[in-house]
Amino acid sequence: MRTAAATRHITITDADFLKFREFFYRKTGIHFDDSKRYFVDKRLVDRIEATGAEDFRSYFIALRFEAKGGELQELVNAMTVNETYFFREAYQFDCMVNDLLAEVAQRKRKGGRIRIWSIPSSTGEEPYSIAIYLLERWPLIDDYEVEILSSDIDTGVLASAQRGVYSPRSVSQLPKAYLERYFRARADGEFEISRDLVSAVEFSRVNLSDAADTRRFRDIDLIFCRNLLIYFDDLSRRVAAEAMYDALAPGGFVCLGHSESMSRITSLFTPRRFPDALVYQKPLQGAQP
């Protein structure tokens, strides 16, 4: 059976779809079920046309054997979905400033380093929301050296995050005072974030399913990994959970999306229910005195 997702007579067969799905899963940990067939076919055809390949077969051969991985990155950028806005699921940011950072700070000396990792970064709304929350709502911000790291597999959204220009919809949940303090209204109706905030976040490309990418992240105190694991299958979720466990300092916390549960993935973490949110903690056993 052939799909109707073709343009210029380029078609993606059932066998092509299955072959691509397995390849993409091995490379990224992201699994596309049959309900995503139209989405996948359309973007595959777009990339085949963009590269000038004659059909799926010639494109796929070139993709598998390319030396530098440039087209694979273009394909990843095309296949990942990035829908977010500032202060999304803000109850977890409330939990961060009301409870989580208090526990983290107790294990640090004054002036010590606190590391927060946001993955996926998408177009930057989450890490910048974290920065704004810290500046506005955490009274101890000046007592510690806070590092905000943010990562994504999609280089396109990372570039957009560092550009820092957002639509009115993206900033619609921000209090007016914050919008005026941290953004500049542009003539085109969009809003440009303060360059001080851009410089406060360290962005990097990371595939959470690739140990070579994640091993450099260690001694993290708080991870926001929201609405990413829903795109993984059970095995990829376990791999990602173990990567986060290894990245965390003892006693560190993970915040997942509202529909995600670490307890269904692994027993490595201890669930902790705070007044604002349910989070997952790496046990303190093995922490340095």
N, C-alpha and C positions, 0 to 999 in steps of 0.2 A: 504493500500500500504506500502511496506517495501523498505528501501533505500539500496543502494549498498555500504554504508559507513561502513559496518560491516567487522570485521576480527574475526576469530575463531567463526564464526556463531553468533556473537553478533550483533543484529540489533536494529535500532532506528525507531520505527513506527511513523506515523503522529501524533498519539495520544501522544506518548512519547515526541515528539518534542514540541508539544503545551504545555504539562504539564511542561516540563523543562523550556521552554521559559518564562512562567508566573512566575515560582518560581525564576528564575534568575533575572527577571525584578524587582520583589518585593524586592530582596536582594540588588541589585546594581543600579537600575534605568536604566540599559542598556537593550535596546530592540533589539532583533534579528529578522529581517524580513525574509521572505521566501527565499530571495536571499542568505542569510547566512547559509542555511540549510546544505550544504555539510561541511562547516567549523565547525559548531556546532556538527554535527553528528560525525565527525572524532575525535574531541577532547573529546567528551563524551565517545566514545568507548575506547580511550586511557586511560581515567581515570577509566573506569569500569575495564579494564584489569589490570591497575596498582594496584587497590585495591583488586583484586581477586574476585570481585563480579561475580555472575553467569550470570546476565542479567541486563537490565536497571531497572526493577522493584525493585530488591533487592538492587541495588546501590542507587536508588532514595530514598527508605525507610530509608536506613542507613544515607544518606546525610541529609534528613529532620530532623532526630531525634538525630544526633550526639550531644554530650554534649559540646565539646570544639570548634567546627567549623574548625578543621584542614583541613578536606577534602574540605569544602566549599572554603577555601582560596586557596588550590591547584587548584580547579576548576576555580576560578576567575583568577588566574595566567595563566592558560591554555587558557582562553577565551578572554583575553584582548590583543589587538594588540599594539605593541610599535615600531613604525618606526619613527626615528628622526635623527637629526645630529646637530652639532654645528652651531650657527648663522642662524638657520632656520628662515625664514621670518624676516630677520634682520632689516627691516624698522621699526618694532615696538620697537626694542632695540634702534634704532636711535631716535625715538620719546621719549623714556624714558629719555635718557640723554640730548636731546635737548630742551624738553618742559615739560614733566610730572614732573620730579623731581624738576624742578625750581619752579613749583607751590606748590608742596608738601613742599619744603624747606621754602618757604615764610610763611608757617603756623607753622613752628617749630622754637624753639630757637636754637642757635648755640650749637652743641653738643647733640641735641635731637635725638630721635630714629626714624628711618625710616624703615618700615617693608614691605618687598616684598614677595609675596606668589606665587610660581609656582606650578600649579596643572593641569594636571598630570605631575609628575616629569619624567616619563618614566625612561630611564637609565641614566639620569642626564645631558644630553646635554643642556637642557634649563636653569636650575638654574646655571650651571657653565658658560654658555654663558652670563647670567646676571652679574655674578660676574666679568668676564673678561671685559665686557663692562664698568662696574662701575670703575674698576681699571684703565682702559686705556682711557676712554672717558668722564668721569664725573669729572670736575675739583674740585668739592666740596666734594669729597669722604672723605677727611680727616677731614671735618668740622662736620660730623654727624656720629652717631652710626647706621650703616646699618645692619639690620637682613635679611637674605635670608632664607625663609622657603620653603620647597618643599615636596609635598605629592603625593601619588599614592595609588590606591586600590590593586595593585599588589606587594606583598612582594618580589617577585623574582627580579623585575626591581629595587626596592629600594636597594636590596643587591648589584646588579650590579653597581648602581650609586655610592654607597659608596666604591666599589672596585676601580672604576675610571679608567678602562682600555678600550680603544676604538680602533676601526678598522681604517685603512687609509681612508675609505669612510666617516666615521663619522666626521673626522677632516678636510676633504678636503676643506671646505669653510673658514677655519681659515687662516688669514694672516700668512705667514711664520714666522714673528717675534713673533707672539703670540704663535704659535706652539712650537717654541724653548724656549720661556720664561716660559710657563706653563705646558709643557709636557716633558716626558722622553721617547725617542725611545727605545723600547724593542727589544731583540734579535729575538722574534717571529714576528716582523714586526708591532706590535700594539704599541699604545701610552698610557702611564700612566700619568694621570693628577697629578699636584702638590698636596701633602697632605695638604698644606696650604689652597688650594681652597676647598678640601674635608671638612676640618674642618670649613670652612666659611659658609657651608650650613647645616641647620638643617632638616633632613629627617624624615618623619613620614608616617605611613599608615593611609589613610583617604578615606572614602566613602562619596563622595560629596552629596549623597542622604540620608545620615544618620545624623540627627540632633545631635545625641550623639557624632559623630565624629567632626562635624564642629563648635560646640558651643564654643570650646576652642580657636578658631581663632577670635580675635577681634583687633580693631585698626590697621588694615592692610591699608597701603597707596597705594599699587599697586598690582593687581592680574593679572597674566598671566594664562589664562585658554583657551588654544588654541587647537582646533580640538578634543575636548572632547564631547561637547554638540551635535555633529552630531550623536553620538551613542545613544542619549536619545530620548524619545518621548516628546510630548508637555508638559505633566504633569511633567515628570522628569526634563525637562529644566526649568520650572518655579520653582520647588523646589530648583534646583541648583542655579538659579539666586537669589532667596531670601536668600539662604545661603551666597552667595557672598556679597549681599547687607548688611546683618547683620554683616559680618566679616569686612567690610570696615569702616575706619574712615570717618567722613563727608568730602566730597571733594575728596575721594579716587577714583582711576581709575581701570577699567577692560579692558584688552586687550584680544579679542577673535580671533579665526582663521579667515582667509580671507574669508571663505565661511559662516561664522556664523554672526548672527545679534541679538543683545540684544533687539532691537526695535521690533522684531517679537515675542519676548518672554514675555516681561513685560514693563510697563511704569515707573518702579521705577528709571531708570537711564536716564541721559541726554546725548545724543550723542554729542561728541566734535570732530571736525575735525581739526587736526593739520597738518602742512606741510608734515609730514612723514606718518601719519596714522590716521584712525578713531578709537576713543576709547570711552568708556562709563564711565560717572562720577556719583558717588553718590552725590546728592545735598548737598551744604554746609549748608543748613538750619539745625539749631540745633548744629552747631559747637561751641566749647567753644571759647570765646574771648582770 
